Every structure is written in C-alpha cells, then in structure tokens.
Amino acid sequence: MKMQILALVAVVTLFVAASAAPSAVAQITPGDDPTFARDVAPILQRSCQACHRTGSMAPMSLVTYQEVRPWARSIREKVAGRIMPPWHIDPTVGVREFANDISLSDEEIDAVVRWVDAGAPLGDPNDMPPPMEWPAGDIWRLADKYQELGEPDLVVRSTPWTQDAQGQDQWYQPIVETGLTEDRWVKALEVRPSLVGRPIVHHAVTYLMQDEDPDDFEAAVDVPGTGSYFTEFAVGKIGDIFRENTGKLLKADSRIRFDLHYHSVGEEITDSTELGIWLYPKGYVPKYRVYAQAMGVRQAMQTLDIPPGEVTEHEAFIPLRHPARLENFQPHMHIRGKAMAMEAIYPDGRTEMINYVDRFDFNWHVNYVYTEDSAPVLPAGTIIKLTAWHDNSAGNRANPDPTQWVGWGQRSYDDMYHAHVNVVYLTDEDYGQIVAERAATDDN
C-alpha cells in the first residue's frame, strides 16, 4: 500500500496569531483591583485583537485604552456570558487541550468583570504590554507570521466574479488548472480573497481535483466529482501549515475547484480569489501524507430533515479502515445549528466522547486543533459518530422563519452538518508505538 502515514498537522487560524502574546494566559495580580494596562490589555492581545483591530473583520478596534473604554460594559456582558472570545466547546467533556485555545480562564473573566465594575480604570501606563504587530493590507498572512516561508511558490487564481450591489447570495465554482507537470508536496496553504473583494466573500473553499490511487486515498468529501477538500478562507481562519516532514500531495495535471460564496453589500464589487501554495523542494517527499475529510457530509445530504418549530437530532457514522490520529475538530452547520458532538465507537463496543460543541455559532468557523499529546489516536475498526442538533424553533434568535421546513442546501437559510477533520492513517506499528508512549507518560 502506498499510503503515507502519521502526519502531525498544525492548522493555522487567525486566533493562533493572537497567541503570540508573551504568555498563553494573562497573569492576573491577586488582591489588587484590575487595571487596563496591567491586567486587561494582555487578555485582549491574546484572545481578541486578531479580529478587533483596525482593518480586520470585527466592528470595533480593541487595541488602545481609548478604543476599549467606551465598550467596557458590552465587553463585560460578552465575556461574563462566554460569548466572546468565540470558543464554543464544552470544556468539561472529551479532549480539553488545544493548540489554539483562545478561551478565557475563570480568573481572566473575573478580572475583566471586576475591572468594569470598578469603573474600567487605565492604571499605570507603564504597565502596558508592548503593542502587537499585526499584518496589514493585501499580504499573505502565513508569510508574514512565518517569515521563513516567504511568498507562495504557486498561486492559483479564480476567474473574476462580479457581485451586484443588491440580490441573492451567489455560489461561484470555477475550476482552474494548477499547471504542475510533476507531483509536488505541499507544506502550507492559504486562501486570499482580493482586498477589494473581501467584503463580499462569505467564505471561500478550495477542493483538489486529481487522480488518486485507490489504495492511497481517503476521500475528503465523499461526493463524486467534487474533488477533495483542500483548505478554506472564512471568518476566524487563514489556512494550513504542516509540520516538518509532512504535507499534502499535489499531483501533476491537478486542478483546483473554488467554491466561492458571495453576498451583496450595497455596491457592485468584482473579486478574484487566490490560493497560495507553499511547496517542498522538487524531488522532496515528506514521510507522511495528510488527508482532510468532511465527515458526515454524505449522510447529511441524504437525511437532513428539520420540521418547522422543532429541535432535531441527526447522526452520521464514519468508519476508520485503518488506525488513525485525528488532528482537529471543526463542526460546520448553518444558522439553525445548535450543537455537535464527535464520539468514538471502539471495535469492542465502548463509546467515548471526543468533543462536544454545545454552543455552536454559525458566525464563527472555529477550528479546534489538538495538541500533539491530546490528539485522539484510534484503532482500526473504530467508528466516528457525529451527532448534530438543529433548532428550528422560535426560541432560536437567529432563526429567520420557524414555520419553514429546512433541508440540506448551500444557502445560509438552508442547513447542513459535517465536521472538517484532518486525519492521519497509521500503520499498526505506529499506532502501537504511540499508545505505548502515552501509557508510559501517564504512568509517570
């Protein structure tokens, strides 16, 4: 079998950039009343400013004290209610360690609340942390964050699309040749809408269309003719960068299918979206291949049925033919999406919760990236069980019409469910070694 194995994937999101702050968790001074300069500013840098800064997608900047102070009460409400920052996974069940965790600790939430209740004081300006340096303009953000990458080795550009000032959402799906004449291995990917077109791009998904050897391929999207999921641009996400000696395989004569969701914003805008691809040197073959899967999409297309006024539960089952390691969990539904769970049903019949997103929010494409030590490692014959809940009742504040039946569809007012998961298929030897190493660590 030609299958490459055991990739360790680092999926980069906008929120990973935010974690470049000096510490993973802000250091709260016990006893003293919190101040902006000493206590709150580090929290905002780590978990908020990736979006809340000039030129980014959030409606207000939260960089300086002057910018933050008018929003203090709103910040208190959102933080105390765990609405912001957007991190919707239940921390009490399943895997609890994530490489890109931007959630606030109980101590950080308490500090923000006490700061606002005390009048939101600035404190000593000398306590302010150094300002973060954020990319600006029409740049490749991976190249900006990871200077060693440089500019992409290959850029695939969609043909232009013009979105009318008013009208329904549109989905544009051009297919573009990569131009490759030999197989190459990918070490990083980023989708970049044009600067002028960014306001109309709801999301931009790319699919890889190429011939695969039957023994070497696990379909990313199990729908014939669509290609395999490659990477995407969406609110809260940039792309993928793969660890050393791992990558995705891009074959000669391959093509990229763009799936571009456009919406009108009151003026006519033309966009051409680009896919930046960073390649390993010619002739270099990494040891491990990365596969991306949209788990549950086929079942959802066939079975999704959401009657008017009801909260529904749907299940999908995805068998793993080989031992596997799951690198991330990114649930996807639309505006009626309420919650999603991912469980493992082991060959001996045991069931274990992997993760549960209990407060799904369609406005955020949050990708929960496991650490090297927390990534689930599962034996061959395991079945991944996805459970999706949708709320079509009047109690769902995002529901545009609780009297409407809803089925599977691309529009935001339709719905769907699946989970984007990077999967690494292991040999029996690799699986046994990882399990033994983790058991030894637990014993110590």
C-alpha positions in Angstrom: 0.0 0.0 0.0 1.3 3.4 -1.0 -0.3 5.2 1.9 1.9 7.7 3.7 1.3 7.9 7.5 1.4 9.8 10.7 1.2 13.4 9.8 1.3 16.0 12.6 -0.7 18.9 11.3 -0.6 22.5 12.6 -3.8 24.2 11.3 -3.3 27.9 11.5 -6.2 30.2 12.3 -6.5 33.9 12.9 -6.6 33.1 16.6 -3.2 31.3 16.5 -1.7 34.7 15.6 -3.3 36.1 18.7 -1.5 33.6 20.8 1.8 35.3 20.0 1.3 37.4 23.1 4.0 36.9 25.8 2.1 34.2 27.7 -0.7 31.8 27.0 -2.7 33.0 30.0 -2.6 36.6 31.2 -1.0 37.0 34.6 -3.6 38.5 37.0 -2.3 40.3 40.0 -4.2 38.8 43.0 -5.8 41.1 45.5 -5.4 44.4 43.7 -8.3 45.9 41.6 -7.6 45.1 38.0 -6.4 47.8 35.6 -6.5 48.0 31.9 -2.8 48.5 31.5 -1.7 45.6 33.8 -4.5 43.1 33.6 -6.9 43.6 30.7 -4.7 44.7 27.8 -2.8 41.3 27.8 -6.1 39.4 27.7 -7.2 41.5 24.7 -3.9 41.0 22.9 -4.0 37.2 23.3 -7.7 36.5 22.6 -9.3 39.5 20.9 -7.1 41.7 18.8 -6.7 39.3 16.0 -10.1 40.4 14.9 -10.7 43.5 17.0 -8.3 45.9 15.3 -8.3 48.4 12.5 -8.7 46.8 9.1 -9.9 43.4 10.4 -13.4 42.0 10.4 -14.7 43.0 13.8 -16.9 46.1 14.1 -14.7 47.9 16.6 -11.0 48.0 17.5 -9.9 47.0 21.0 -6.3 47.9 20.9 -5.9 51.1 22.8 -7.5 52.2 26.1 -9.2 55.0 24.3 -10.8 52.5 21.9 -11.7 50.0 24.6 -13.2 52.3 27.3 -16.5 53.1 25.5 -17.2 49.4 25.1 -16.4 48.4 28.7 -20.0 47.4 29.7 -20.5 45.5 26.5 -17.2 43.7 26.9 -18.2 42.7 30.5 -21.5 41.2 29.2 -20.0 39.2 26.4 -17.1 38.0 28.5 -19.1 37.0 31.5 -21.6 35.2 29.3 -18.7 33.4 27.5 -19.9 34.7 24.2 -16.6 36.3 23.5 -14.0 35.3 22.6 -15.6 32.8 20.3 -14.7 29.3 21.8 -17.8 27.2 21.9 -16.6 23.8 23.0 -17.7 22.2 26.3 -14.5 22.2 28.4 -15.9 19.6 30.9 -16.0 16.6 28.5 -13.7 15.0 26.0 -10.4 16.3 24.9 -9.5 19.5 26.8 -6.1 20.6 25.4 -6.0 22.6 22.2 -3.1 24.2 20.4 -5.1 27.3 19.5 -7.3 27.8 22.7 -8.3 31.4 23.0 -10.9 30.9 25.7 -10.5 32.9 28.9 -9.9 31.2 32.3 -12.2 31.8 35.2 -9.6 34.2 36.7 -9.4 36.2 33.5 -13.1 36.5 33.2 -13.3 37.6 36.9 -10.6 40.2 36.2 -12.5 41.7 33.3 -15.7 41.8 35.3 -14.1 43.4 38.3 -12.3 45.9 36.1 -15.5 47.1 34.6 -17.3 47.2 37.9 -14.5 49.4 39.3 -15.0 52.0 36.6 -12.7 50.5 34.0 -9.5 52.4 35.1 -6.5 52.7 32.9 -4.0 52.2 35.7 -0.3 52.9 35.3 0.5 53.4 31.6 4.0 51.9 32.3 2.3 48.6 32.9 1.1 48.4 29.3 2.5 45.4 27.4 4.3 46.2 24.1 1.7 46.6 21.2 1.2 43.6 19.0 2.4 43.9 15.4 -0.4 42.9 13.1 -0.3 42.4 9.3 -2.0 45.0 7.1 -3.1 45.2 3.6 -3.1 42.7 0.8 -0.4 40.3 2.1 0.0 36.6 2.6 -0.6 36.3 6.3 1.2 33.0 6.6 4.3 34.6 5.0 4.0 37.5 7.5 3.8 35.3 10.5 6.2 32.6 9.4 9.0 34.7 7.7 10.9 31.6 6.6 8.1 30.7 4.3 8.5 33.7 2.0 6.0 34.2 -0.8 4.0 31.2 -2.1 5.7 29.0 -4.7 2.5 28.7 -6.6 -0.6 30.9 -6.8 -3.8 29.6 -8.3 -6.3 32.4 -9.1 -10.0 32.1 -9.7 -11.5 33.8 -12.7 -13.2 37.1 -11.7 -16.8 37.3 -10.4 -18.8 40.5 -10.1 -21.4 40.6 -7.4 -24.3 43.0 -7.9 -25.0 45.7 -5.3 -28.3 44.1 -4.4 -29.5 40.5 -4.8 -29.4 37.0 -3.6 -26.3 35.2 -2.4 -24.3 33.5 -5.2 -22.0 30.5 -5.4 -19.3 30.6 -8.0 -17.4 27.4 -8.7 -14.6 27.9 -11.3 -12.1 25.1 -12.0 -8.6 26.2 -12.6 -5.5 24.2 -13.7 -2.5 24.2 -11.3 -0.1 24.0 -14.2 2.0 21.4 -12.5 3.8 18.9 -14.7 5.1 16.7 -11.9 4.0 15.6 -8.5 4.8 18.1 -5.7 4.3 18.1 -1.9 2.6 21.0 -0.1 3.8 22.4 3.2 1.4 25.3 3.6 -1.8 26.7 2.1 -3.7 30.0 2.3 -6.8 31.3 0.5 -6.8 35.0 0.0 -9.8 37.0 -1.5 -8.8 40.2 -3.2 -8.6 43.2 -0.9 -11.4 45.0 -2.7 -13.5 41.8 -2.8 -13.1 40.8 0.8 -16.4 42.5 1.9 -18.5 40.2 -0.4 -16.7 36.9 0.4 -18.7 35.0 2.9 -16.3 32.1 2.6 -14.0 30.6 0.0 -13.4 26.8 0.0 -11.0 25.1 -2.3 -11.1 21.4 -3.5 -8.3 19.4 -5.1 -9.3 17.5 -8.2 -6.7 14.9 -9.2 -6.5 11.2 -10.0 -5.7 9.1 -6.9 -4.5 5.6 -6.5 -7.4 3.5 -4.9 -5.1 2.1 -2.1 -3.7 5.6 -1.4 -6.8 7.8 -1.0 -9.4 8.5 1.7 -12.0 10.8 0.1 -12.2 14.2 1.8 -15.7 14.9 0.6 -17.4 11.6 -0.3 -19.5 13.1 -3.1 -18.3 12.0 -6.6 -17.0 14.7 -8.9 -16.4 17.4 -6.3 -12.8 16.8 -5.5 -11.2 16.5 -2.1 -11.4 19.3 0.5 -8.1 21.3 0.4 -8.4 24.4 2.6 -10.6 27.5 3.0 -11.0 31.1 3.9 -13.6 32.0 6.5 -14.1 34.3 9.5 -11.6 33.1 12.0 -9.4 31.0 9.7 -6.5 31.6 7.4 -5.2 28.2 6.1 -2.9 25.3 7.0 0.8 24.9 7.7 2.1 21.4 8.0 4.8 20.3 10.4 8.2 19.3 9.2 8.3 16.1 7.0 4.5 16.1 6.5 2.3 17.5 3.8 -0.4 17.2 1.2 0.2 15.6 -2.2 -0.4 17.8 -5.2 -0.2 15.7 -8.4 0.7 16.6 -12.0 -2.2 17.9 -14.0 -4.2 18.6 -10.9 -6.9 21.2 -10.8 -8.4 23.4 -8.1 -12.1 23.8 -7.8 -13.1 27.0 -6.0 -16.4 27.2 -4.1 -16.9 30.9 -3.5 -19.9 32.2 -1.6 -20.6 35.8 -2.4 -23.2 38.2 -0.9 -24.2 41.7 -1.8 -23.1 44.7 0.3 -24.8 47.6 -1.4 -22.2 48.3 -4.1 -21.1 46.3 -7.2 -17.8 44.6 -6.4 -15.6 42.3 -8.5 -13.4 39.7 -6.8 -10.7 37.2 -7.9 -9.7 34.9 -5.0 -6.2 33.4 -4.8 -4.9 30.1 -3.4 -1.3 30.4 -2.2 0.6 27.1 -2.1 4.0 26.7 -0.5 5.8 23.7 -1.8 8.7 21.5 -0.6 11.7 21.5 -2.9 11.4 19.4 -6.1 12.1 15.8 -5.5 11.5 16.0 -1.8 8.9 13.5 -0.5 7.9 14.0 3.2 7.5 10.9 5.2 3.8 11.4 6.0 0.8 12.4 4.0 -2.1 14.5 5.4 -5.7 13.7 4.5 -8.6 16.1 5.1 -12.2 14.7 5.5 -15.6 16.3 5.7 -17.1 13.7 8.0 -20.8 13.2 7.7 -21.5 15.2 4.5 -22.9 12.3 2.5 -25.3 11.3 5.3 -26.4 14.9 5.8 -27.2 15.3 2.1 -29.4 12.3 2.2 -31.1 12.5 5.6 -31.3 16.1 6.9 -34.9 16.9 7.8 -35.8 19.8 10.1 -39.5 20.3 10.5 -41.0 23.7 11.4 -40.7 24.7 15.1 -38.7 21.6 16.2 -35.3 20.9 17.6 -33.9 17.9 15.7 -31.1 15.4 16.2 -29.3 13.7 13.3 -26.5 11.1 13.4 -23.7 10.1 10.9 -21.3 7.2 11.2 -17.9 7.2 9.6 -15.8 4.0 9.8 -12.0 4.2 10.1 -10.5 1.4 8.0 -7.0 1.9 9.5 -5.6 3.1 12.8 -5.9 6.8 12.7 -5.0 10.0 14.5 -7.4 13.0 14.5 -5.7 16.4 14.3 -8.6 18.7 14.8 -12.4 19.1 15.0 -14.2 21.8 13.1 -18.0 21.5 13.2 -20.0 23.1 10.4 -23.7 23.9 10.2 -25.8 26.9 9.3 -27.9 29.4 11.2 -30.2 26.7 12.8 -27.1 24.7 14.0 -27.3 24.3 17.8 -24.7 21.8 18.9 -22.4 19.0 17.6 -20.7 16.0 19.3 -18.0 13.8 17.9 -17.7 10.4 19.6 -15.6 7.2 19.0 -17.3 3.8 19.0 -14.4 1.3 19.5 -14.3 -2.2 18.0 -15.1 -3.7 21.4 -18.3 -1.6 21.6 -17.1 1.1 24.1 -18.1 4.6 23.3 -16.1 7.7 24.2 -16.8 11.4 23.8 -14.1 13.1 21.8 -15.6 16.6 21.9 -18.9 18.4 22.2 -19.6 21.9 20.9 -22.6 22.8 23.0 -22.9 26.5 21.8 -22.5 26.4 18.1 -22.4 29.8 16.4 -22.6 29.9 12.6 -20.9 33.3 12.6 -17.6 31.6 13.6 -15.8 28.9 11.8 -13.9 27.8 14.9 -11.3 25.0 14.3 -10.4 23.2 17.5 -6.8 22.0 16.9 -5.5 19.2 19.2 -2.0 19.3 20.7 0.4 16.6 19.9 -0.3 14.8 23.1 -4.1 15.3 23.1 -4.9 14.3 19.5 -7.1 11.2 19.6 -5.4 8.0 18.4 -7.9 5.4 17.4 -7.6 1.7 16.4 -8.7 0.3 13.1 -12.4 -0.5 13.0 -13.3 2.5 15.2 -16.5 4.3 14.0 -16.7 8.1 14.3 -20.2 9.1 15.4 -21.3 12.6 14.7 -24.4 14.0 16.3 -25.8 17.3 15.1 -28.6 19.3 16.7 -30.6 22.0 14.9 -33.0 24.4 16.4 -35.8 25.5 14.1 -38.0 26.9 16.9 -38.9 30.5 17.7 -36.5 30.3 20.6 -33.6 30.4 18.2 -32.9 34.1 17.9 -31.0 33.6 14.6 -33.9 31.7 13.0 -35.4 33.7 10.2 -38.6 31.7 9.9 -39.5 28.9 12.4 -42.6 28.0 10.3 -40.3 26.9 7.4 -39.2 23.3 6.8 -35.5 23.1 6.3 -33.4 20.6 4.3 -29.8 20.3 3.1 -28.6 23.1 1.0 -25.8 25.6 0.3 -27.7 28.8 1.3 -27.3 30.0 4.9 -31.1 29.7 5.2 -30.8 26.0 4.2 -28.7 23.9 6.5 -26.2 21.0 6.6 -23.9 19.3 9.0 -20.4 17.8 8.8 -17.1 18.2 10.6 -13.8 19.1 8.9 -11.2 16.8 10.3 -7.6 16.3 9.3 -7.0 12.5 9.6 -3.6 10.7 9.6 -3.7 7.0 8.9 -1.2 4.9 10.8 0.4 1.5 10.4 -0.3 -0.9 13.2 3.3 -0.4 14.3 2.9 3.4 14.5 -0.4 3.0 16.4 1.1 0.6 18.9 4.1 2.9 19.5 2.0 6.0 20.1 -0.3 4.1 22.5 2.7 2.7 24.4 4.4 6.1 24.7 1.2 7.7 26.0 0.7 5.0 28.5 4.2 5.4 29.8 3.7 9.1 30.2 0.5 8.6 32.1 2.3 6.1 34.4 4.9 8.8 35.2 
